[in-house]
Amino acid sequence: MSTKPLLPGVERDVPLTTRLSYALKHQWAVWLGVPVAMGLIVGLSLPSNPELPAPLNIVSPIIGWTYFAAWSVSFYPQVWLNYTRKSVSGLSLDFQILNLLGFVCYAVYNVSLYWNAAIREAYRLVHGGNSPAVHANDVFFALHAAVLTMVTLAQSLAYPSSRTPPSRLCVAAVVATSGAVLAYAAALYWAPGLHPSCLNGCTEGTWFTWLNLLYLVSLVKLAVSLVKYIPQVGDAEPGALGGSVV
């Protein structure tokens, strides 16, 4: 019978618990290997971009899907950690709420610029005929990130005894920002003589357009990205126990 180790440095007769312990200690290799493998497989299996010269038409999708996989995989260790501990202590609820706002905005921006023909045409009119630089992996990442952030927030509700309530400042900021964006969208939709399909707001040179609404949404995402880690850093002591480092 072969005595070749199942894992480097782990003999066949070593107990299963030891093998699992070894695998967990080297989980970084899994979290690193999965995105690279997915990027190669998906990037090479999809048709190359005819607008890019070789070899960029092959390299670009590989990098794009590796980026998508790396960021997407990064959400799962925290979800798994919360589940195994049955606790979200050390994880800032402010961070998760801001994260959700940011990723919902990011999803709206990418989905609109990728699938909405009227908005894509408006973008081309404003940018000299150039199409939006939004790809399928951008859309899938934004949607996936929003869903996984919702899952993490759901865990906060499932383990209420371990969570720290969100701050009033965070709640007020999210409500005010969301209200402003929704008010802008409602005004665009219901303004007299203004139909959602209008490419430039039905008034030449106006800033009141659906495309500018997406720019506003993108600025919200940028602002969230700049400040969302502050609450988690502020939770320094418990955060060392409850935040995944992957």
C-alpha positions in Angstrom: 0.0 0.0 0.0 1.2 3.5 -0.9 2.4 5.6 2.0 2.3 8.8 0.0 1.0 11.6 2.2 -2.5 13.0 1.4 -1.2 16.4 2.3 2.4 17.6 2.3 3.8 16.6 5.7 0.7 14.7 6.8 0.9 10.9 6.7 -2.0 8.6 5.7 -2.5 7.2 9.2 -2.8 10.6 10.8 -6.3 11.1 12.4 -8.9 13.0 10.4 -9.0 15.8 13.0 -5.3 16.4 12.5 -5.7 16.6 8.8 -8.6 19.1 9.1 -6.5 21.1 11.5 -3.6 21.1 9.0 -6.0 22.2 6.3 -7.4 25.1 8.4 -3.9 26.3 9.2 -3.2 26.5 5.5 -6.5 27.8 4.4 -4.8 30.9 3.0 -3.7 28.7 0.1 -7.3 27.8 -0.6 -8.5 31.4 -0.5 -5.7 32.4 -2.8 -5.9 29.5 -5.2 -9.7 29.5 -5.8 -9.8 33.1 -7.2 -6.8 32.5 -9.5 -8.2 29.2 -10.7 -11.7 30.7 -11.3 -10.1 33.7 -13.1 -8.2 31.4 -15.5 -11.1 29.1 -16.2 -13.8 31.7 -16.7 -11.5 34.2 -18.4 -10.2 31.6 -21.0 -13.7 30.1 -21.6 -15.4 33.4 -22.5 -15.0 35.0 -26.0 -12.2 37.5 -26.2 -12.9 41.2 -26.4 -12.6 42.2 -30.1 -12.0 45.8 -29.1 -8.7 44.9 -27.5 -5.5 43.9 -29.3 -3.8 40.6 -28.6 -2.8 39.5 -26.0 -4.7 42.0 -24.0 -8.0 40.6 -25.3 -7.1 37.4 -23.4 -5.3 38.8 -20.4 -7.9 41.4 -19.6 -10.8 39.0 -18.9 -8.6 36.7 -16.9 -7.5 39.6 -14.6 -11.1 40.9 -14.5 -12.6 37.5 -13.4 -9.7 36.9 -11.0 -10.5 40.3 -9.4 -14.2 39.3 -9.2 -13.4 35.9 -7.6 -10.9 37.3 -5.1 -13.3 40.0 -3.8 -16.3 37.6 -3.9 -14.5 34.9 -2.0 -13.4 37.4 0.6 -17.0 37.7 1.9 -17.3 34.1 2.9 -14.8 33.7 5.8 -16.6 36.4 7.8 -20.0 34.7 7.2 -18.5 31.3 8.1 -16.8 32.7 11.2 -20.1 34.2 12.4 -21.9 31.0 11.8 -19.4 28.8 13.6 -19.2 31.2 16.6 -23.0 31.8 16.6 -21.9 35.4 17.3 -21.2 38.6 15.6 -19.3 40.2 18.5 -16.4 42.2 17.3 -18.0 43.0 14.0 -19.2 46.6 13.7 -22.9 46.8 12.7 -22.2 50.4 11.5 -19.6 48.9 9.1 -22.1 46.4 7.7 -24.9 48.9 7.3 -22.6 51.3 5.4 -21.3 48.4 3.4 -24.8 47.4 2.3 -25.6 51.0 1.2 -22.3 51.1 -0.7 -22.8 47.8 -2.5 -26.5 48.5 -3.3 -25.4 51.8 -4.9 -22.6 50.0 -6.8 -25.0 47.4 -8.0 -27.5 50.0 -9.3 -24.7 51.8 -11.1 -23.2 48.7 -12.8 -26.6 47.1 -13.6 -27.9 50.3 -15.2 -24.8 51.0 -17.3 -24.5 47.4 -18.4 -28.1 46.5 -19.2 -30.1 49.7 -19.7 -30.0 50.7 -23.4 -31.2 54.2 -22.9 -28.6 55.0 -20.2 -25.8 53.4 -22.2 -26.8 55.6 -25.2 -26.9 58.7 -22.9 -23.4 57.8 -21.7 -22.1 57.5 -25.3 -23.6 60.9 -26.2 -21.8 62.5 -23.2 -18.5 60.7 -23.7 -17.8 61.1 -27.4 -19.3 57.8 -28.5 -17.4 55.6 -26.0 -19.4 52.8 -24.3 -19.4 52.4 -20.5 -16.4 50.4 -19.2 -18.7 48.1 -17.2 -18.3 44.4 -17.7 -20.3 41.3 -16.7 -17.8 40.6 -13.8 -18.4 44.1 -12.4 -22.2 43.5 -12.4 -22.0 40.0 -10.8 -19.5 41.2 -8.1 -21.8 44.1 -7.1 -24.9 41.9 -6.9 -23.0 39.2 -5.1 -21.5 41.6 -2.6 -24.8 43.2 -1.8 -26.4 39.8 -1.2 -23.5 38.6 1.1 -23.7 41.8 3.1 -27.4 41.2 3.6 -26.6 37.7 4.8 -24.1 39.1 7.4 -26.7 41.6 8.5 -29.2 38.7 8.8 -26.7 36.9 11.1 -26.6 40.0 13.3 -30.4 39.6 13.7 -30.0 35.9 14.3 -27.4 36.4 17.1 -28.9 39.5 18.8 -27.2 39.0 22.2 -23.8 39.4 20.7 -24.3 42.5 18.5 -23.6 46.1 19.3 -26.5 48.4 18.2 -25.7 50.8 15.3 -24.8 54.3 16.1 -27.4 57.1 15.7 -24.9 58.9 13.4 -24.6 55.9 11.1 -28.4 55.4 10.9 -29.0 59.1 10.3 -26.4 59.3 7.6 -27.7 56.2 5.8 -31.4 57.4 6.0 -30.5 60.9 4.8 -28.4 59.6 1.9 -30.9 57.0 0.8 -33.7 59.6 1.1 -31.8 62.1 -1.1 -31.1 59.5 -3.8 -34.7 58.2 -3.8 -36.0 61.8 -3.9 -33.8 62.5 -7.0 -35.1 59.4 -8.7 -38.7 60.1 -7.9 -38.4 63.7 -9.2 -36.9 62.3 -12.4 -39.7 59.8 -12.8 -42.7 62.0 -12.0 -41.5 65.5 -13.1 -43.9 67.0 -15.6 -43.0 66.2 -19.1 -40.1 64.0 -18.0 -40.1 60.4 -19.0 -37.6 57.8 -17.7 -36.4 57.2 -21.3 -35.3 60.8 -21.7 -31.6 60.7 -22.3 -30.7 64.2 -21.3 -33.6 65.0 -18.9 -35.6 66.5 -21.8 -33.8 69.8 -21.4 -30.6 70.5 -23.2 -27.6 71.0 -20.9 -29.5 70.2 -17.7 -27.9 68.2 -14.8 -31.3 66.7 -14.1 -30.7 63.3 -15.9 -30.8 59.6 -15.2 -27.1 59.4 -16.0 -26.3 62.1 -13.4 -28.4 60.1 -10.9 -26.0 57.2 -11.5 -23.0 59.6 -11.0 -24.6 60.6 -7.7 -25.0 57.0 -6.7 -21.3 56.3 -7.6 -20.3 59.2 -5.3 -22.2 57.7 -2.5 -20.3 54.4 -3.0 -17.0 56.3 -3.0 -17.9 58.1 0.2 -18.9 54.9 1.9 -15.6 53.2 0.8 -13.7 56.1 2.4 -15.4 56.0 5.8 -16.9 52.5 6.4 -13.8 51.0 8.1 -13.7 53.7 10.7 -16.4 52.0 12.9 -14.7 48.7 12.7 -11.3 50.2 13.7 -13.1 51.9 16.6 -14.2 48.4 17.8 -10.5 47.5 18.2 -10.7 45.2 21.2 -13.6 43.0 20.2 -12.8 43.3 16.5 -9.6 41.3 17.0 -11.8 38.3 17.9 -14.8 38.7 15.6 -13.4 40.0 12.3 -12.0 37.7 9.7 -8.6 38.6 8.4 -9.0 36.9 5.0 
